[in-house]
Amino acid sequence: MLVIATWIAIAVFIASLPYWIPNAVIALRMRIFTRVNGEEGLGIPGNVVDASLFKQVYSHPAANGRSKGAALSDLFWYWLSPGPEMHQEHLEPGEKYEEVARTTRRILALSKREAEELVARCTARAMDSLGASPVSVVRLRDFMMPIWADFYYEVVFGESCPPAARELIVGNANDVVTALKGCGLRHMEKRTRLTRFLIYKLRTSGIPHTLPARLSIEEQAFYLQGVFFNTAVVQMSEAMVHLLMVLAQHPEIRAKLSQDLDDEEYLARVIKETMRLYPLFGIAHRITSADIPLDKGATIRKGTVLCFDYPGYHRTGFDQPERFDPNRWTNMSLREAHYIPFGVAANRPCPASGLAPLTMQVATREILKRFMVSSSASHTRSIPNRGPCLLIRHSDGRDPKPPRTLLLYLRFRDRWEDVWRSFVQLLLGTYMVWHARGLQLCQRYFEGEERKQQIASATARVPETDCPIRGR
């Protein structure tokens, strides 16, 4: 009897692993991150700055420093290199940032018709690649990345994306986001191959847009790679994963949309609620360039690293904030809501804030025309499982019933993947945080820039008569 009881206890313990191991390991990861990277920054909303002051502080002119002076920047530069110094989101305020930001807005200035037609073509191409199978088991992030690689390649270069270029873009974007989730290490050769391709394109066929003249060809390639073929591809893919997972796990919402795919207002509300509950940004940090006075005599000091918590802010000011309810947006004012999925207008807003929801609507409608989506996998904001989902082809115009066996398989596989994935994230995440701290890519870059300025200043002060090679 003792042996049987022991085996039963072991079996119960093993069966319980998916229900507690991932959360325990995540908590351990956070403690290790704090130990290695240090506790840095003023969390907002928090005890000092509550949700009511979130937008006020975020919009303050002094909350404008981006990379210089924050240890967190070393970590972000580590994942985004090469070329984070040319990434629009990481440039310090000044003329270079303004010129780059204007260029991004100009490149993204598509008409509604152009954007709709282009994303419809790209989405159809990806769906065609699935073949004629009645049910496809996919990872939504893997399914979506080629769509946005094709889309942004044509936006930037004005021509269809060749398969080889698509492979480079998807390989780079997937490598970046996989490392960000702690599910894999960085592979710099993937980034380097894409950079070389972009340099080649710029030198040979060029680009139908005027790029910042102050940037070299290599810097222009870094800019395009970072903004369009890294951030845009990753963020749009993740946004669509969240939206499709919501539809896959809320059949009543999916059914309402399927009945009237032209109901743009309802789909817009579903997208808003998706981006409220699953914002793409976790923490956005800024460094204060001057003191910021608060109410009741409090002051945020110059040089403070402000850590704006998007998920935390999006869960304040709403009834039952954890519940997915698109109808809450029927009469709610965006101006008054605690809702900033694209940032705030006064402080580096996302340049795709108008284009992204439009293209998401088109891609969603195109997918729902052909497929019903269903999933039993976990759905979290970080979505390290890449969104396991069933795409079930429509056969008679009605939503088919999802195969229960496949849904059970998805749930079982996802639960157990969470166990081993949590340990992988613990190991690789710890290593990358430690490695980034050692490399100090951001800190050393600015130290080098300061040395260049000092040398240039000293050289400028040397009298012309002291120059040993004057006249040559």
C-alpha positions, 0 to 999 in steps of 0.5 A, a space after each residue: 500500500 505504501 508503494 502505491 501511495 508513493 506512486 500516486 503522490 508522484 503522479 499527482 505531483 507531476 500532473 500538478 507541475 503545469 499549474 504552479 511551476 511556470 508562475 514560480 519560475 517567473 517570480 524567480 526570474 524577476 528576482 534574478 533580473 532585479 539582482 543582476 540589473 538592479 532596481 532602477 526607475 520610478 514605476 508609474 502608476 505607483 505610490 509616488 505618481 498614481 494613475 490620475 497623473 500618468 498622462 500628465 507626467 508622461 506628457 511633460 516636456 522634461 520626460 524626454 530623455 530616451 537612452 542615455 543614463 538608464 541601465 535599462 537601455 543597455 538591455 534594450 540595445 543588447 536585443 535591438 543591435 545592430 544599430 539601436 543608436 539609429 532606431 527612432 525609439 532610442 534616439 535622444 531628443 534633438 534634430 536627428 530624432 525630429 528628422 527621423 520621425 518625420 521620415 517615418 511618418 512620411 513613409 507610413 502616409 499611405 491612403 486608406 485604399 492603398 493600405 487596405 489593398 496591400 494588406 489584403 494581398 499580403 494576407 491572402 498570400 499567407 493563407 494560400 500557403 496553408 494549402 487546402 487542409 480543412 484544419 490547420 494547427 498554427 502558431 499565430 505569430 509564425 503565421 502573421 510575420 510573413 504577412 507584415 514582412 511583405 507589407 512593410 517591404 512593399 511600403 518601404 521599397 515600393 515593390 513586392 517582397 522577394 521570398 529571399 528577402 521575406 526569409 531574412 526579415 522574418 528570421 531577424 524579427 523572430 530572432 529579436 522577439 524570441 530573445 525578448 521573451 527569453 525563449 532563445 538567444 540572440 543570433 547576430 548573423 541573422 541581423 547582419 545578413 539583413 543589414 547587408 541586404 538593406 545596404 545592398 538595396 540602398 546602393 543599387 535600386 534605392 528607395 522611393 522615399 527620401 531618407 535622412 541625409 545626415 545618415 550614412 548608407 549603413 545608418 540608413 539601413 540600421 534605421 530601416 531595419 530597426 523601425 520597419 523590419 524589426 519593430 513594425 513586423 514584430 509589433 503588428 504580428 503580436 497585435 494580430 496574435 492577441 486579436 485572433 486569440 481573443 476571437 478564438 477564445 470568445 466564440 460569441 464575439 467571433 460569431 458576431 463579427 462573422 455575421 457582419 464582417 463589414 461592421 467596422 465599428 464593432 471590430 474597432 471596439 474589439 481591437 480597442 479592448 484587445 489593446 487595452 487588455 494586451 498592450 504591446 508595450 510593457 514598460 516604456 522608460 524615459 529619463 527626466 532632463 529637468 525636475 518635474 513638479 507634482 501636486 502637494 509639493 512633491 518633485 520628480 528629480 532631474 535624471 530620474 528613470 521613469 518606468 511607465 507601466 502600460 498594463 498597470 495603467 490600462 487596468 485602472 479606471 475600468 469596471 472589472 478590468 480583467 474582463 474582456 468587454 468590447 461593449 465598454 467602448 460604446 460610449 467611452 471617451 478615449 480622451 478620458 480613458 486610461 488607455 494609451 496603446 500608442 503612447 501619448 501625443 506629446 512624447 514620441 507617439 507610435 507613428 503607426 497609430 492610424 495605420 495599425 488599427 486599419 490594417 488589423 481590421 483588414 487582415 482580420 476580415 480576410 482571415 475570418 472570410 476563410 477560417 474560423 479560429 479556435 484555441 484552448 492554449 493560454 493567452 497572456 500579454 507576453 504570449 511566449 507560446 506564439 499563439 497556438 490556434 486552429 484555423 478551420 476552413 469554412 465549407 458551407 458559409 457557417 462556422 464549423 465546430 472545432 474538433 474537440 480532440 485537437 483542442 484537447 491536444 492544444 491545451 495539453 501541449 501548451 500546459 506542458 510546454 509552459 513547464 519546460 519553457 519557464 526553465 528555458 526563460 529562466 536560464 536564457 533570460 538570466 544569461 542575457 541580462 547578465 551579458 547585457 550588463 557586462 557589454 553596456 552597449 548603450 553606456 559605452 556608445 554615449 561615452 564614445 560620443 562624449 570623447 569624440 565631442 571633447 576631441 573635436 572641441 579641443 581640436 577646434 581650439 588649436 590655433 592654425 599656426 600650431 598645425 604641423 601639416 598646415 597647407 597640405 
